[in-house]
Amino acid sequence: MPYRFLVDTPLGRLARWLRILGFDAEYVPETQEIGSSSDTARIIVARPDKISIFQDQACCPVKTDRVFDQVAEIRERLGLTPADIQPFSRCIRCNRGIEEIPKKDVRARVPDYVWQTHSAFNHCVQCGRIYWRGSHFERSRNIILEIFH
């Protein structure tokens, strides 16, 4: 069963990194309380003081402040392995799946240099954001390898 998360407001960077790892990570906006979600199939990720109010739901308290330490904390607590992740398969903005898109279809939507130097592109099926394997991809991949080695 794939892991699905509900991430509390102050942990936005963590929600983004869970998405980079390929997890369905719903982020609770500031205008909504984490307790107002009715999705009990999600693991609640929050600071320990907020976790105490959830008795019948799976929770994963996060104690550290650095985002990569937080990811490692979740990995350790849930026993995640490299087999559990699907890096770069979700949109980091809206949490939906991303798919390949033909290069010709992104011509007007990416910078000229990116168009000239890349041949493979993906896009979010929900918000339309375009993704390619730039320097950010290599940095993120190296971080993932370090966390999951």
Phi and psi in degrees as a GROMACS rama.xvg file:
@    title "Ramachandran Plot"
@    xaxis  label "Phi"
@    yaxis  label "Psi"
@TYPE xy
-69.4738  147.344  PRO-2
-77.9367  137.234  TYR-3
-127.717  133.78  ARG-4
-120.276  152.054  PHE-5
-121.966  110.178  LEU-6
-104.164  128.192  VAL-7
-70.2414  156.162  ASP-8
-44.6978  -51.8237  THR-9
-70.2552  -1.31007  PRO-10
-112.404  40.3044  LEU-11
-60.8813  -41.5207  GLY-12
-64.1385  -35.58  ARG-13
-65.6582  -42.3527  LEU-14
-57.2445  -43.2476  ALA-15
-61.7904  -43.6415  ARG-16
-70.3881  -32.4843  TRP-17
-64.3257  -36.8415  LEU-18
-68.0566  -41.1098  ARG-19
-58.1057  -36.577  ILE-20
-74.6141  -10.3737  LEU-21
101.332  7.61553  GLY-22
-87.3549  146.535  PHE-23
-74.0515  106.544  ASP-24
-126.157  96.741  ALA-25
-76.6008  133.168  GLU-26
-104.463  129.427  TYR-27
-83.8692  115.691  VAL-28
-67.4304  160.669  PRO-29
-58.1376  -27.5693  GLU-30
-80.9351  -2.99808  THR-31
-124.204  141.766  GLN-32
-85.2865  143.025  GLU-33
-59.9604  -31.2097  ILE-34
-72.4032  -10.1846  GLY-35
-84.9823  -5.19329  SER-36
-78.0193  135.681  SER-37
-97.455  4.6377  SER-38
-84.0253  91.3921  ASP-39
-80.879  -3.33946  THR-40
-82.5176  -5.54101  ALA-41
-95.9528  148.384  ARG-42
-86.4058  123.58  ILE-43
-78.6943  128.074  ILE-44
-115.39  116.485  VAL-45
-157.585  174.299  ALA-46
-68.5337  151.59  ARG-47
-53.4791  -35.6872  PRO-48
-67.0493  -26.9501  ASP-49
-84.8367  -29.4213  LYS-50
-62.0643  -32.9054  ILE-51
-59.7877  -20.166  SER-52
-81.9063  -10.8287  ILE-53
-101.946  109.186  PHE-54
-100.094  -33.9159  GLN-55
-108.353  20.1617  ASP-56
-130.423  145.332  GLN-57
-64.484  133.797  ALA-58
-133.402  153.93  CYS-59
-137.352  95.3328  CYS-60
-70.1364  142.706  PRO-61
-117.679  120.063  VAL-62
-100.878  -31.5215  LYS-63
-79.1649  166.126  THR-64
-102.829  -30.3782  ASP-65
-79.0575  134.543  ARG-66
-59.5824  -38.1192  VAL-67
-72.2759  -31.4424  PHE-68
-68.7444  -34.3746  ASP-69
-65.6442  -42.3084  GLN-70
-62.1452  -43.6314  VAL-71
-63.348  -36.6681  ALA-72
-61.6423  -45.9021  GLU-73
-65.7674  -43.593  ILE-74
-55.2474  -47.2054  ARG-75
-66.1073  -48.7946  GLU-76
-61.9146  -40.2904  ARG-77
-94.4987  -6.17981  LEU-78
68.8424  34.3848  GLY-79
-67.7346  143.356  LEU-80
-124.027  169.637  THR-81
-55.4426  -27.3201  PRO-82
-68.3463  -19.6369  ALA-83
-84.2405  -11.9794  ASP-84
-107.928  153.413  ILE-85
-135.579  74.0473  GLN-86
-54.8673  142.879  PRO-87
63.1874  34.7427  PHE-88
-111.24  -3.37134  SER-89
-127.445  153.922  ARG-90
-73.6103  129.617  CYS-91
-77.1392  -14.7509  ILE-92
-87.1731  -50.7731  ARG-93
-117.817  -0.541704  CYS-94
78.345  9.40423  ASN-95
-91.0487  167.234  ARG-96
-69.8972  152.663  GLY-97
-112.851  153.068  ILE-98
-133.75  158.773  GLU-99
-64.7835  149.539  GLU-100
-138.217  138.51  ILE-101
-60.0058  142.271  PRO-102
-54.5009  -40.9411  LYS-103
-60.8964  -23.51  LYS-104
-83.3114  -7.96958  ASP-105
-112.855  4.54005  VAL-106
-48.3246  -48.6524  ARG-107
-85.5769  0.206354  ALA-108
-112.051  0.628939  ARG-109
-129.66  156.638  VAL-110
-61.0482  151.597  PRO-111
-53.81  -45.3582  ASP-112
-60.2151  -41.2556  TYR-113
-65.0644  -43.3547  VAL-114
-58.9747  -41.7536  TRP-115
-75.8508  -27.9233  GLN-116
-106.466  -3.09684  THR-117
-127.086  147.238  HIS-118
-116.239  -16.8039  SER-119
-116.228  133.962  ALA-120
-135.93  152.927  PHE-121
-127.391  161.232  ASN-122
-144.52  155.394  HIS-123
-79.2314  131.719  CYS-124
-73.6399  -16.2919  VAL-125
-93.9322  -60.4302  GLN-126
-99.3282  -10.6373  CYS-127
84.3228  1.72189  GLY-128
-58.4172  140.33  ARG-129
-99.2007  139.196  ILE-130
-125.576  145.264  TYR-131
-148.204  165.867  TRP-132
-88.5566  79.4613  ARG-133
-93.855  -163.053  GLY-134
-63.3012  -30.2542  SER-135
-61.725  -34.3159  HIS-136
-63.1352  -47.0509  PHE-137
-64.3143  -43.1138  GLU-138
-61.1688  -46.1112  ARG-139
-64.6069  -42.1604  SER-140
-60.9301  -41.2954  ARG-141
-65.5537  -38.7494  ASN-142
-63.5817  -43.7767  ILE-143
-61.4102  -44.3361  ILE-144
-61.074  -38.4581  LEU-145
-66.962  -42.2737  GLU-146
-69.2976  -37.6307  ILE-147
-105.552  19.3336  PHE-148
